[in-house]
Structure formats: C-alpha cells, structure tokens
C-alpha cells in the first residue's frame, strides 16, 4: 500500500474495540508486522511482544509511532494527574 494512502488514515478509526492500540494502528494503516519491522528497525519478535502486552519500552513505542506517523501519545499512555497519588 502506498505511503500516501497510509498517511491519509484518520486516527479516529484506530480505536477498534478489543484490539491493542498498536495492532489497531498498524492494521488500520495497512502494515504487516514485517513491514512495520522494516520501517521502524525493530525485530518482528519485538513488535509481536509489544502487541501481546509483554513489552512496553517507551523508546520502542516512540520508534513505532514515528514509523506509523502518529502521535507518540497514542501508544505511550502517561497516567493523568488525577490518578497519581498525592504527597501529603
């Protein structure tokens, strides 16, 4: 699939219910795991581990987000301030 088509996919349709956000983003943009591996420079196994929830290395997630041309925040969830414990 040409990159122009991949880039035109809106982020709204990525939120497929029941799918890992990375897998949903990858599939929505038309990438196979092998293609994403070549694009971001990670091994296929590393991407599989991330999609399976076994690895959440922020550096790897940043590389994947860049390869998929999407905001890092879509893959790297930072806890909101209301969920953080307060210091007293």
Secondary structure, 3 states (H helix, E strand, C coil): CCHHHHHCCCHHHHCCCCCCHHHHHHHHCCCCHHHHHHHHCCCHHHHHHHHCCCCCCHHHHHHHHHHCCCCHHHCCCCCCHHHCCCCC
